[in-house]
Amino acid sequence: MPELEINILESEIEQRKERWQQRDHFGKPDRVPVLAGIGTRYWLPIIGLSFLEYFSSPRVMFKAQLKAMKWLFEHLRDDRFQFAVFPDFQNVREASGLGCKVVFREGFPWIEKPIIKDESDIIRIKKADMTRQGLTAKMIYFYREMKRMAKGYRIITQGGSHELEVWPGMGTDGPFTNVAWIRGPTQLLRDVMKRPEFVHELMDIVTEKIIEFNMTLRELACLPDDCGIGIADDFAAYLSPDHYREFVLPYHERIYKAFKTKHRSIHLCGKIDHLLEILVKEERISRLDGFGWVTNPRKLAEVMGGKVLLYGGPSPMLIKQGPRDRIMAECRRYLEIFKPLRGYALGDGYNIPPGTPPENINAMVEAAEIYGRYE
């Protein structure tokens, strides 16, 4: 039976689970949980792979994620506790499935250029089958292969054993953000002002494609009809409240309803002070997973505290650059604002840059241990 040994106490894993369970019910864990926003770009250099190599085969991706899992659990002290792999094609996956070409700029996956120049190009995305082209098609293949490779695989901790999970990669980087990929961000914002019907047409098509693709993933993973879905739509932060209501909210609503989402979760790590009321009262979110350091934490606490589960914190560049005392002080500021409201998890705001020293990340945990304890 294949297995991976990870040098961590099983009792620590259980304690981390308990912290999240308490937080998720607005309870009082022993301290505020901490989760560093560690993306693939952070750990690929550590294990010695490029994105091009990582994307090359399900076996390479599977082994890379296992190596990263072991390194992260053994070097970082945050409250990660899940042992899972998944098909990981980053933020370009959906645009690729809609027909964009992926290139690697300085090693990172990127979209070569927008594919919608005018109305005549819309037929391209209308005909797009995300299950059969681009990185979304690869996701389906990789999921099946990773599922096969994970069969019988065990994660061995000090005092425990876990089945390795395989997640299908459900979720979306958002219809508005994906329209920005295929149309071009500057041109899309011009269209919002000058060609609103064109924007709605693009949003309608892309939203349906996102739903159709995630339905396929849901079926592959044998998930229930009411499995729910999480949305990230970072480019929407550039919109005014009225434009968000018009061009984003109805399309998010369609996605939530398609998957019978009971607990609405959204990731928006741009400056969203102007959207907070809409997110609570109109989009009716129950989780804000990964808010940005550019958002005013006091306003966020005022509007969402005690009503929405919140996760975010200080600038990622501060976490990278330090020094430790500044990291601790800034984490303390967030903890003093959000801890009394409960339902908060401390993170960076948002996504730890490559090359950040582990000790700087672990300073966030030290801050939570000192300033984030519940009596």
C-alpha positions as MATLAB code, in Angstrom:
seq = 'MPELEINILESEIEQRKERWQQRDHFGKPDRVPVLAGIGTRYWLPIIGLSFLEYFSSPRVMFKAQLKAMKWLFEHLRDDRFQFAVFPDFQNVREASGLGCKVVFREGFPWIEKPIIKDESDIIRIKKADMTRQGLTAKMIYFYREMKRMAKGYRIITQGGSHELEVWPGMGTDGPFTNVAWIRGPTQLLRDVMKRPEFVHELMDIVTEKIIEFNMTLRELACLPDDCGIGIADDFAAYLSPDHYREFVLPYHERIYKAFKTKHRSIHLCGKIDHLLEILVKEERISRLDGFGWVTNPRKLAEVMGGKVLLYGGPSPMLIKQGPRDRIMAECRRYLEIFKPLRGYALGDGYNIPPGTPPENINAMVEAAEIYGRYE';
ca = [
       0.000    0.000    0.000;
       1.555    3.370   -1.013;
       2.031    5.863    1.790;
       3.623    9.180    2.695;
       5.013    9.853    6.143;
       4.603   13.368    7.492;
       6.397   14.381   10.654;
       3.499   15.909   12.579;
       1.598   14.731   15.642;
      -1.882   13.396   15.017;
      -3.004   15.257   18.130;
      -1.916   18.506   16.421;
      -4.022   17.672   13.371;
      -7.041   17.062   15.593;
      -6.482   20.323   17.440;
      -6.353   22.206   14.147;
      -9.622   20.606   13.007;
     -11.264   21.635   16.253;
     -10.116   25.229   15.790;
     -11.752   25.414   12.377;
     -14.954   23.760   13.573;
     -15.274   26.282   16.385;
     -14.489   29.181   14.092;
     -16.966   27.989   11.455;
     -19.753   28.137   14.058;
     -18.683   31.541   15.460;
     -17.484   29.728   18.556;
     -14.451   30.135   20.794;
     -11.488   27.937   19.828;
      -8.371   28.080   21.984;
      -7.091   30.757   19.596;
      -7.889   32.299   16.232;
      -6.914   29.807   13.501;
      -4.202   30.808   11.034;
      -3.846   29.779    7.402;
      -1.166   31.166    5.119;
      -2.308   31.729    1.533;
       0.192   29.334    0.016;
      -0.201   28.959   -3.728;
       1.572   26.625   -6.123;
       3.907   29.443   -7.180;
       5.350   29.471   -3.651;
       6.307   25.818   -3.382;
       7.207   24.830   -6.961;
      10.712   26.381   -6.652;
      11.175   24.592   -3.325;
      10.648   21.166   -4.909;
      12.531   22.136   -8.074;
       9.802   22.197  -10.750;
       8.619   24.747  -13.298;
       4.949   25.331  -14.089;
       5.532   23.874  -17.548;
       6.809   20.645  -16.003;
       4.065   20.663  -13.365;
       1.345   20.874  -16.031;
       2.946   18.111  -18.126;
       1.310   14.979  -16.702;
      -1.001   13.823  -13.896;
       1.805   11.755  -12.383;
       4.155   14.741  -12.195;
       1.410   16.893  -10.652;
       0.412   14.135   -8.209;
       3.968   13.594   -6.961;
       4.645   17.337   -6.809;
       1.618   17.971   -4.616;
       2.644   15.159   -2.258;
       6.169   16.589   -1.933;
       4.712   20.029   -1.298;
       2.252   18.654    1.254;
       5.053   17.070    3.257;
       7.195   20.218    3.121;
       4.341   22.538    4.124;
       3.194   20.417    7.067;
       6.751   20.003    8.322;
       7.941   23.611    7.898;
       4.875   25.786    8.521;
       2.957   25.965   11.795;
      -0.359   27.262   10.461;
      -3.629   25.359   10.841;
      -3.739   23.344    7.624;
      -5.094   19.873    8.303;
      -6.402   18.396    5.049;
      -4.549   15.793    2.997;
      -5.714   16.147   -0.595;
      -4.551   16.485   -4.194;
      -6.427   17.967   -7.143;
      -6.009   18.972  -10.803;
      -4.348   22.368  -10.491;
      -4.155   24.594  -13.554;
      -4.237   27.943  -11.826;
      -6.257   31.014  -12.758;
      -5.933   30.489  -16.520;
      -7.813   27.183  -16.641;
     -11.270   28.509  -17.514;
     -10.060   31.060  -20.062;
      -8.088   28.242  -21.673;
     -11.233   26.113  -21.788;
     -13.036   29.001  -23.478;
     -10.415   29.051  -26.245;
      -7.521   31.252  -25.079;
      -3.947   30.127  -25.645;
      -1.818   29.698  -22.527;
       1.788   30.908  -22.520;
       4.413   30.993  -19.773;
       5.672   34.481  -18.951;
       8.764   34.357  -16.765;
       7.697   30.823  -15.953;
       4.136   31.631  -14.877;
       1.030   30.549  -16.835;
      -0.701   33.446  -18.552;
      -3.181   34.096  -21.348;
      -1.386   35.055  -24.572;
      -4.014   37.577  -25.706;
      -7.785   38.226  -25.592;
      -9.815   36.337  -28.169;
     -12.940   38.552  -28.369;
     -12.284   41.544  -30.616;
     -15.872   42.232  -31.694;
     -19.312   40.622  -31.954;
     -18.201   38.285  -34.733;
     -15.885   36.501  -32.291;
     -18.684   35.575  -29.889;
     -19.409   32.420  -31.889;
     -16.038   31.092  -30.700;
     -17.070   30.972  -27.081;
     -20.643   29.920  -27.874;
     -19.202   26.810  -29.537;
     -16.568   26.217  -26.851;
     -16.846   22.899  -25.022;
     -14.765   23.277  -21.886;
     -14.844   19.530  -21.293;
     -13.039   18.906  -24.595;
     -10.518   21.719  -25.015;
      -7.849   23.583  -23.113;
      -6.806   23.120  -19.521;
     -10.355   22.375  -18.397;
     -10.316   19.237  -20.528;
      -6.977   18.360  -18.929;
      -8.575   18.819  -15.506;
     -11.015   16.015  -16.237;
      -8.237   13.697  -17.429;
      -5.946   14.619  -14.534;
      -8.729   14.100  -11.981;
      -9.428   10.587  -13.247;
      -5.735    9.678  -13.260;
      -5.025   11.220   -9.864;
      -8.035    9.396   -8.448;
      -6.587    6.143   -9.759;
      -3.121    6.896   -8.364;
      -4.536    7.825   -4.963;
      -6.453    4.569   -4.517;
      -5.271    2.988   -1.286;
      -2.779    5.800   -0.637;
      -2.279    6.636    3.059;
      -0.847    9.666    4.814;
       0.959    8.552    7.972;
       1.309   11.017   10.836;
       2.814   10.458   14.275;
      -0.021    8.504   15.827;
      -2.472    8.496   12.950;
      -3.291    7.562    9.380;
      -5.412    9.300    6.736;
      -6.782    8.396    3.341;
      -5.468   10.697    0.628;
      -8.396   12.627   -0.816;
      -8.712   13.722   -4.436;
     -10.751   16.845   -5.099;
     -12.180   17.491   -8.593;
     -11.251   21.190   -8.661;
     -14.803   22.565   -8.605;
     -15.202   26.313   -8.289;
     -14.683   29.284  -10.547;
     -12.514   32.361  -10.817;
     -15.729   34.144  -11.713;
     -17.607   35.083  -14.860;
     -16.562   38.744  -14.828;
     -12.880   37.904  -14.351;
     -13.036   35.316  -17.125;
     -14.707   37.802  -19.454;
     -11.776   40.114  -18.657;
      -9.385   37.358  -19.785;
     -11.153   36.757  -23.097;
     -12.034   40.385  -23.890;
      -9.108   42.194  -22.250;
      -9.454   44.022  -18.923;
      -9.212   47.602  -20.193;
     -11.563   46.946  -23.088;
     -14.070   45.243  -20.786;
     -14.223   48.275  -18.492;
     -14.774   50.494  -21.538;
     -17.569   48.168  -22.629;
     -19.232   48.447  -19.219;
     -19.576   52.170  -19.825;
     -20.283   52.209  -23.550;
     -21.610   48.776  -24.600;
     -23.500   47.280  -21.648;
     -25.572   44.892  -23.784;
     -22.399   43.421  -25.257;
     -21.041   42.831  -21.735;
     -24.282   41.107  -20.718;
     -24.094   38.864  -23.762;
     -20.547   37.815  -22.873;
     -21.450   37.346  -19.209;
     -24.432   35.185  -20.113;
     -22.388   32.853  -22.315;
     -19.428   32.573  -19.939;
     -21.669   31.963  -16.915;
     -23.421   29.090  -18.692;
     -20.079   27.590  -19.735;
     -18.814   27.774  -16.151;
     -21.969   26.054  -14.881;
     -21.818   23.332  -17.539;
     -18.167   22.554  -16.820;
     -18.617   22.402  -13.062;
     -21.651   20.175  -13.523;
     -19.334   17.730  -15.292;
     -16.867   17.872  -12.396;
     -19.703   17.335   -9.929;
     -20.846   14.237  -11.802;
     -17.286   12.882  -12.073;
     -16.821   13.210   -8.320;
     -20.317   11.827   -7.568;
     -21.176   14.890   -5.496;
     -24.793   15.615   -4.484;
     -26.929   18.149   -6.363;
     -26.733   20.547   -3.428;
     -22.930   20.375   -3.124;
     -22.663   24.151   -3.476;
     -19.860   26.051   -5.159;
     -17.356   28.768   -4.260;
     -16.743   31.819   -6.431;
     -13.714   34.053   -6.823;
     -14.159   37.101   -9.038;
     -11.307   39.471   -8.260;
     -11.657   41.721  -11.305;
     -15.159   42.672  -10.154;
     -13.563   44.783   -7.406;
     -12.954   47.472  -10.043;
     -16.683   48.019  -10.504;
     -18.856   50.586   -8.770;
     -21.685   49.263   -6.567;
     -24.252   49.945   -9.296;
     -22.161   48.237  -11.965;
     -21.525   45.279   -9.648;
     -25.293   44.943   -9.195;
     -25.840   45.047  -12.930;
     -22.953   43.061  -14.375;
     -21.932   40.619  -11.632;
     -24.633   39.925   -9.062;
     -27.220   38.279  -11.389;
     -24.582   35.931  -12.818;
     -23.219   34.916   -9.425;
     -26.810   34.221   -8.427;
     -27.214   31.826  -11.356;
     -24.073   29.939  -10.366;
     -25.098   29.656   -6.703;
     -28.564   28.432   -7.646;
     -27.297   25.898  -10.180;
     -25.438   24.090   -7.379;
     -28.020   24.799   -4.657;
     -25.401   26.626   -2.615;
     -26.522   26.907    0.994;
     -23.464   28.712    2.357;
     -22.275   31.256   -0.178;
     -18.522   31.734   -0.268;
     -16.667   34.338   -2.297;
     -13.019   35.325   -2.674;
     -12.350   38.989   -3.461;
      -8.857   40.158   -2.569;
      -8.970   43.592   -4.181;
     -10.140   46.782   -2.479;
     -13.828   46.071   -1.830;
     -14.849   48.634    0.810;
     -17.496   49.954   -1.596;
     -18.986   46.479   -2.175;
     -19.258   45.206    1.393;
     -22.915   46.130    1.932;
     -23.925   44.517   -1.365;
     -22.066   41.309   -0.546;
     -23.894   40.968    2.772;
     -27.373   42.257    1.981;
     -27.803   41.400   -1.696;
     -25.397   38.582   -2.542;
     -26.020   37.152    0.938;
     -22.586   35.615    1.360;
     -21.762   33.622    4.465;
     -17.973   33.435    3.874;
     -15.399   35.919    2.587;
     -12.454   33.623    1.933;
      -9.337   35.661    1.327;
      -9.964   39.392    1.632;
      -7.156   41.731    0.617;
      -4.975   43.892    2.845;
      -6.117   46.923    0.818;
      -9.637   46.609    2.245;
     -10.212   48.642    5.418;
     -10.386   46.041    8.209;
     -12.453   48.257   10.525;
     -15.091   48.836    7.873;
     -15.055   45.126    7.066;
     -15.588   44.305   10.740;
     -18.382   46.871   11.007;
     -20.314   45.524    8.015;
     -19.579   41.780    8.183;
     -18.302   41.003   11.663;
     -20.304   38.310   13.431;
     -22.405   37.674   10.300;
     -19.867   36.398    7.762;
     -16.924   34.045    8.267;
     -13.843   36.126    7.472;
     -10.354   35.106    6.399;
      -7.532   37.484    5.520;
      -5.008   39.856    6.993;
      -1.783   41.812    6.452;
       0.028   42.586    3.223;
       1.758   39.552    1.672;
       4.766   41.740    0.874;
       5.088   42.613    4.557;
       5.028   38.883    5.351;
       7.815   38.365    2.810;
      10.007   41.308    3.731;
       9.487   41.457    7.490;
      10.953   42.177    9.887;
       9.317   39.800   12.350;
       8.314   42.574   14.765;
       6.365   44.407   12.044;
       4.629   41.190   10.996;
       3.650   40.505   14.607;
       2.396   44.055   15.108;
       0.262   44.044   11.978;
      -1.198   40.623   12.805;
      -2.002   41.948   16.273;
      -3.918   44.843   14.700;
      -6.106   42.458   12.690;
      -6.620   40.151   15.662;
      -7.712   42.979   17.943;
     -10.260   44.117   15.359;
     -11.730   40.726   14.434;
     -11.204   38.372   17.383;
     -14.054   39.808   19.497;
     -16.488   39.243   16.608;
     -15.540   35.566   16.240;
     -15.765   33.683   12.938;
     -12.332   35.011   11.925;
      -9.241   33.241   10.599;
      -5.969   35.108   10.273;
      -4.208   34.911    6.932;
      -2.262   37.137    4.619;
      -4.165   39.396    2.309;
      -3.652   37.650   -0.127;
      -1.217   34.961   -1.374;
       2.284   34.517   -0.010;
       4.972   35.490   -2.578;
       7.621   32.969   -3.608;
      10.761   33.247   -1.525;
       8.988   34.245    1.692;
      10.965   32.766    4.613;
       9.013   30.124    6.570;
       9.901   31.888    9.820;
       8.078   35.013    8.601;
       4.975   32.934    7.879;
       5.247   31.246   11.257;
       5.352   34.680   12.915;
       1.642   34.909   12.067;
       1.023   31.844   14.221;
       3.122   33.306   17.023;
       0.993   36.453   16.889;
      -2.198   34.374   17.126;
      -0.807   32.464   20.085;
      -0.110   35.714   21.938;
      -2.902   38.050   20.783;
      -5.531   35.695   19.357;
      -6.419   33.553   22.370;
      -9.982   33.251   23.637;
     -10.553   33.150   27.379;
];
